[in-house]
């Protein structure tokens, strides 16, 4: 029997690490495209003002980049320390994209970052610009491999279970890479980074305008950032639509929890907030059909028949077949060296029920329902803040183009105070993605309680509080260094 306290503390520690790490990653992705765009303008126009503008944001990028690497390394180590059963069970698959990510992160990114940050006046303009773009592209590709691994956990493909090694083994690498969930998740995450970087630049620039400092620099930065942010936000919306369709196909319980949908059906409504619904909208979002069928929580637990005539078994049936699969697996392992005929028979039973193997570790249908309230409201925080920030960027861009922004103090304050909001939106999105698929570490394949390491609760608790202290220190250090750099300002002689 797995200690629930161990599972809870292990989950909490991983969530803490992931949340801290995601503070740094989106800003890296967003500032990369913004500073590269500014340097491109410098190379095209030859105006030193744009070089100094790009160098300022590059300085903040470097500070954030360094801290992000530290938290990311710790996050990957936790798979071995806290989730060793998971790592053993699927390490042949999950480890491949992580290894590739390491190559990009520590070779491609590091190499071009060095040229970008230290190569001013040492290489030609075009070589330096290429290094800047390749640093950003390297960061995006690095993120891609992490997201490929994460998407596989949401929708496992390209593997087969080997009962002899007790491991899932990769049989199709490209199925892993081209997983539709991975493609949507990549674009959604990268473009949300554009949005984060844009709001960060807008907010800091608004502070300069409030202080009546570096006016030309602030307005020019806002012009570039709003364009990048608006493009990124529309791309987030488009990829989010794809993610909704994929959730309906591969993770219907997550979708039902995000909507608080207890009983589904055709023409399902979308809940704005409890008691306020848009008729048929959920069906449109989930199936792109106004009358599309969307199952609710109760349908998924009780079992249902799709409009196409497919029968989806109940939670109890899945659990029962999962236990049959586990029993058959154990029988095969016990007999394979002594009774080959009986072992083959057991293996056949295992293969017939392997799709429900993970359900064999589930004790109650209630375990299959994620925390509905948390997922429901996290989704609305994500969408609500994203919509507000898109509107803000349009208003700021309009005011900047009309040369009114510097005099609109209320709008400058809104821009400055919106910096934490974009982080809340990003964290809320990950809550939907990760909490929404509970109880699974790998959807339908391996529940959290079967993936945890055999370590003491006290050890996990101790390291949890150590991480709280260390990560908070990292964050405070980054903020202090950034604030010092921001107060110093860009090295630009004129405020025209």
Secondary structure, 3 states (H helix, E strand, C coil): CCCHHHHHHHHHHHHHHHHHHHHHHHHHHHHHHHHHHHHHHHHHHCCHHHHHHHHHHHHHHHHHHHHHHHHHHHHHHHHHHCCHHHHHHHHHHHHHHHHHHHHHHHHHHHHHHHHHHHCCCCCCHHHHHHHHHHHHHHHHHHHHHHHHHHHHHHCCCCEEEECCCCEEEECCHHHHHCCHHHHHHHHHHHHHHHHHHHHHHHHHHHHHHHCCCCHHHHHHHHHHHHHHHHHHHHHHHHHHHHHHHHHHHHCHHHHHHHHCCCCCEECCCEEEECCEEECCHHHHHHHCCCCCEECCHHHHHHCEECCCCCEECCHHHHHHHHHHHHHHHHHHHHHCCCCHHHHHHHHHHHHHHHHHHHHHHCCCHHHHCCCHHHHHHHHHHHHHHHHHHHHHHHHHHHHHHCCCHHHCHHHHHHHHHCHHHHHHHHHHHHHHHHHCCCCEEECCCEEHHHHCCCCCHHHHHHHHHHHHHHHHHHHHHHHHHHHHHHHHCCCCCCCC
